[in-house]
Amino acid sequence: MNILIAGATGAVGRLLVPLLLREGHQVTGVSRSPEGAERVRRQGASAVRADAFDGDGLRRVMAATAPDAVIHQLTALSDADGETTDRLRREGTRNLVDAARSAGVERIVAQSISWAYVPGEIPADETEPLDLGAAGPRGAMVEGIRALEETVAEMETGVALRYGILYGPGTWYAPGGAVAAALAGDPDARLLANLEADRSVTSFVHVADAARATVAALDWPSGPVNIVDDEPAEGRQWLPVLAAALGVPTPEARTGRQGGARGASNELARSRGWEPEHTTWRHGFAAQGV
């Protein structure tokens, strides 16, 4: 299969390229910068430069590469830029889908998130609604996800992978990353995360498991799918384990809870044959440094 990856140099994208090549696919990675394009080429794939906010440019890229499928991994989270990430989910997805459809592409697999559901007491499955109308930054994030998933659904086959919080190489949660810096007291640490040891429930997924799910999803039917490990957990459970793995101080335990922090179920993904190799953050956090 001829596959175009938008966001090929991100935490998931950089793992996708070699996975897809090993399976015999033809891969083209999209990057805004010459450095990013060169990184993709060093992995053995083709590379093109394009900006997700340039609809005409994306149409030219899509026409020239003629992919069978598009993988959408566009965010600005490496810079902890929530506003640009929301805009990429709205405008970037719109441009990418329009370009794909203009070139006759029928399939897209896109990165979404699993912590945008309405508040609840048990882990959410994909039948639960998104938390539309939420206040503040959460509201903007959920609106971005709504726009992304509705736009992806315009494709003949559009799969929205609702990843849990990503950890592992290239993420904020890796050793030496932004979370370690924040927990160590660095006021300049750049991240968008809840690091309270409270009762807020989070679902995680190792970045390698997210990449494996993305490859598998090239054969899945349309719709959203949670991609999370087997153990949603409260902050007061997982933060001490993470802090110990990172060698930084453990935050003080608290009793509060964020309203939308409920975790997610991976039952649907498992029914389609995907199983996380890192079934829980309990050993996954420690394995990051191995």
Secondary structure, DSSP 8 states (H G I E B T S, - for coil): -EEEEETTTSTTHHHHHHHHHHTT-EEEEEESSHHHHHHHHHTTSEEEE--TT-HHHHHHHHHHH--SEEEE----GGGT-HHHHHHIIIIIHHHHHHHHHHTT--EEEEEEESS-B---SS-B-TTS-B-TT--HHHHHHHHHHHHHHHHHTTSSEEEEEEE-EEESTTSTTSTTSHHHHHHTT-TT--------BSS-EE-EEEHHHHHHHHHHGGGS-SEEEEE--S--EEHHHHHHHHHHHHTS----B-----TT-B-B--HHHHHTT---SS--HHHHHHHTT-
